[in-house]
């Protein structure tokens, strides 16, 4: 059976050159980076080379890069430190953040005496920047703004330059979950001075279980995991050397081929949008996912004109992997918290599917997908 993987916003296939690098390090660099002997120092060199390379890509210092087990841990590390270590008493988020942010902030609000404010979003999932400014202006508590750069369900791109300027103007800290950004868009943290960002290697054809946080110099970070002085005291535990090396390689590859891959995948997305409109004239697109300037070129969130029971299941039977965005597709009575937050109830009940593309997809794959969808509907 033909297999077509259209769930790249969830995770990506590992690049073969990344697998080769991971295998090489696992075979040859088996020391503990904290050991003082030459075998340990060799492992330490691999970790620090990766740190310096990632820092250079983002235009930050190596000391600002902290390796983690992924984006969710990095978000937790930053948000908890903002409250317990940096004196934040108020956090501004939206209701369409990733659960690594949304649920963490809600948990912190229960545990500590902090205020949580939700900035308004439109039916297209657009942040209301005027409302954000109002929330920042009418406040005298130390505040953190946490808004993701690219929404993982809708693909909407936040104007982080605008948010950064507002945070600087009103003396607020700014954290952005950039898990869907890193490896797909260039990000210069000197041009756009965020205080904190997060990344996960498996979103850009790297290994699972490894990511990083960038934490602006000067913030003393207390660890979530206690038991060692690794990562400059920010995270206890022996570094995941081979996966850090794999992440390093994956990011190098992604950024070296960024323009070519972006053009190729954007063309695929445009082709798919046109094909869906042809097959299903009443089709709609959630958020700004059909806008080629204001959304990620990877993500297309499709809302069908009616509820289509078992659509994801039937796509899977035909070898097509995608993600659901409504209750009947996700297996949850609540459905997608993002779509429920932005859509009228009647529209949210319709079947929505997130298709997310990669450099490994072809137009032939999309033709097959369109044919299957046409037959199923």
N, C-alpha and C positions, 0 to 999 in steps of 0.2 A: 504493500500500500504506500502511496505517495505520502510523504511527511512534509508539512509546511509549518514552520515555526514563526508565528506572528504575535509573540508575547515578549518582545525584547525589552519592554519597559519593566517587566518583572525580573528577568535575568537574561543574559546573553550567552551564546556559545563561546567557549574559550578559544581564542586565536591559537592556531597551531604553533606559532613561534613563541607564544606565552607558555604553552604546555612544555615546549622544549626547554625554555629557560627554567621553569619550575623543576623539571626533571633533573636538569643539570645541577641546580642548587641542592636539591634533595640528595643527590648522589655524592656531590663533592664538598658541600659546605654544611656539614652536619654538627658543627660546634655550637655551643651556647654563646650568644653574643655578649653575655656578662662575664664569661670566663676570661682570665688574663693571659692564657697561653695562646700560642700562634693560631691554633685551630679555632679558638673562640674569637680571636681578633679578626680572622678571616670572615667569620659570620657577621661580626659587628660592622665590618667594612661594607658588606652587602646591604645591610640595613641603612647605614648612613649614606651610602651612595644613592639609594632610593629616596631617602629623605631630601637630600640636596637637589636631586633631579625634579622631584615633585614641587619643591619650594621654588625652584627656578621657573617652572612652567607657570606658577601662580604669582610670581613676583613677590614672594615673601621670604623671610629668612628660614633656614632649616630648623631653627629652634622653635618655630611657630607650628610645625607639623608634628602631630601626635598620631601614631598608628593605633588603630582599634580593630575590633572584629567586624566592623561594618558601619553603615550609616546610622542604624538605629542606636548602637552604643555611643557613637559620636554625638548624636543629638542629645541623648540622655546625659552624657558627660557635661556638655555645655549648659544645658538648661538647669540641671541640678546645681552646678557650680554658680550659675548666675544668681540663684536664690540663696544658697547656703554660704557662699564664699564671697560674692561680689555685692551683696546688699540689695539685690533687686527685690522690689516690693510690688511690682506691677508688670504684667506681661500682656502684650497685645499680639493676638494671633487671629487667624480666620478659621471658620468651621470647615474649610476644605483642605486643611493641612494633612500631611501624612500622619498616621496614627502614632508614629514614633515621636512626633511633636505634640499632637493633639492630646493623646492619652497621658503623656508625661507631664504636660502642663496641668491637666486636670488633676493628676495625682499629687503634684506639688501644691496645688491650691488647697487640697484636703489636708495635706501634711503640715503646711506652713501658712502663716497669715499673709497671704498675697492676694492681690486683685487680678482677675483675668478679664480682659476686654476683647470682644470679637469685632473686628472691622467688617463692615458690610461688603457683600459681594453681589454682583449682578446675576441675572439668569444665565449669563455667558461665563460666569465664574471670574469676572474682572473685579479686582480689588478697588474699592472706592478710596482713592488717594486723598480726596478732600476730607472724608471722614477720618482717615488715618491722621491727617494733620490736626483735626479738631481734637482727637483723643490725645495726641501728644501735647497740644497747646494747653488744654485744661487739666493740668496735672502737676503736682509737685513731689510725687513719689519717684524713686529711682526706677526706671522703666527699661524693659527689654522688648524689642519688636522681633518676632519670629515669623517670617513669611517665606515660603519656599520659592525658589527662583523659577523652577518649571514644575507645574503640577503633574504628578505622576499618573493621574487618571485622564485629565483633560488636555494636557500639553501646553496650557496657558503659560506664557512667559511674563513674569513680573518685571516691572521697570525698577530694577534694583538700584540704578543710579538715582532715581527720584527718591526712593525710600531711604537710601543712604544719606542723601542730602537733608531730608527731613529729620532723620535720627541725629545727625550732627547738629542741626539747628536747635533741636530741643533737648540736646544732651542725653539721648537715649542710646542704649546698646542695640546692635543689630546682628541677629543671627539669621542665616538663610540655609535651609536644607538644599544643597546643590547636587544631590545625588543624581538627578536626571540631567544635570548640566555638564559635570566634569567628564571629559572624554568626547563630548559632542559639541561644545562651544568653548571658545577661548575665554579665560577669565583672568583679568589683571587686577589684583587686589591693591595695587597702588593707585590705579585709575578709579576703581570703585572700592573705597575703603570700608569693607565690612569688618566687623569685629570677630565673627565666627562663621565658618562654613563647614559642611560635612560632605563626605564622598564615600562611595562603595565600589570596589573594583569590578564586581560582577555585572555592573551596568555598562561597562565599556570593554567587554570581551576579556575580562580578567577573571581570576578565581573568586569563588565565594568565600565568605568568612574573613575578609580583610577589607579595611577601609582606612579613612583617616579623618581627623578634625584639624582645621586650621584655627588656632587660637591666638589672637593678637598679642604681641609681645607686651609684657607688663602685667598681664592678668595671672595671678598665682592660682594655679588650678589644683584642686584636691582630687585624689583618685576616687573612682567608683569601686575599683578593685584594689584591695589592700593586701600587702604581703611582699612587696619588693620595690626597688627604686627604678625600675625600668621606665622608659619613656620620660626621662627627666622627672621622675616621681609622679607623673600624671596617670600611669596605668601599670599596676603590678602584673607580673607574669612574663615568662620568656617570650620574646618576640617571635612571631610566626614568619621565620626567615624566608622560607621558600615562597610563601604566598605574597610577602612584601616584595620580593624580587619579581614575582609574576605580575603584581600590580604595577610596579615600575615599568616593566616591559610593555604591558598593555597600554598604559597611558602614553608612553613614547610613541607606540605605533599609531594610536588613535589620533594624537595631535599632529604627527608627521603627515597623516593622510586625511586630515580634517576637511580640507576644501573639496577634494575629490569625492570622499565618502558622502559629504553633505549634499553635493550636487546630485549624486547618483540616487541617494535615498529620497531627496526632495522630489525628483522626477518620478520615482516609484509612488510616492504619496499622491502626487497630482494625478497620475494615471489611475490610481485606485479610487480616488474621489470621483473622477469622471466616470469610471466604470460603475461605481455604486449608484450614481445618479441615473445612469442609463438603465441599469437593471431594476432599480427601485426608485421611480421618480419622486415618491413622497418621503424619501429618506432625509433625515436631519442629522446634524453633527453637534455633539455636546460641547459646551464651552466654545473656545475659539479654535478647535482642532482642525477645522477646514480653512483656517486663515494661515497663509504661508509666511506671513511676517510676524504674527503675534503668537504663534504656537510652535512647539517643537516639531521638527521635520520627522521625528521618529513616531509620534503618537497620533492616532486617529480614533476618536471615540464616536461610534456610530449609533444613532437612535433609530430603530426601525419603526414603521408607522403603526405597529400594533404589538401586542404581547405575542411572542413566539415561543411557546413552551419547549424546553429542552434544546434550545438552539445550540448552546455551547456543547452540550453532550453530542448532538448530531454532527456538529462540525468536527468534533474530536473523532467520531467514528469514521469520518472521511479523511483523517490525518491532519486536520487543521487545528493548531493550538492558538487560542486567544483567551482573553479575560472578559468576565462578565461585569456588568455595571448595574444590574437590577436584581431584585430579590429572587426571581425565578431562575436567574442564571448563576447567582453567587452561592446558592444553597443557604442563604441567610434570610430570615424574615425581615431584616432591616434593610437589605440591599446596600447599595453604595452610599456611604455617608456623604460623599462629594455630590452625587447627583441629587440626593434627597435634600441637600442644603441649597441647591440653586434652582431646581426645576419645580414647577407646579406639580401637585400630587398626581394628576392625570398623566402628565408627561413622564414622570419618574416611574410610573408603573409599566410603561412600554419597555420592550426589550432593548437594552443597550449593550454593545460589545466594544471593548477596547482592542483595536488591532495596533500592534507596534512593530515597526519595521527594522531592518538591519541591512548591512552591506551584503549579507548572504542571501537575500531575497531577490527573486527575478520577476520580470513581468509575466512570465509563464506561470509562476506560482500564484500571482494575483489573478490571472485569467482563470485558473483552476478554482480558486477561492470564490470568485464571482459566479462561476457556473454552479458551484455547490450551493451558494446562498440563493441563487435564483431558483434552483430546484426545491430547496427546503421551504422557501416562502411561497 
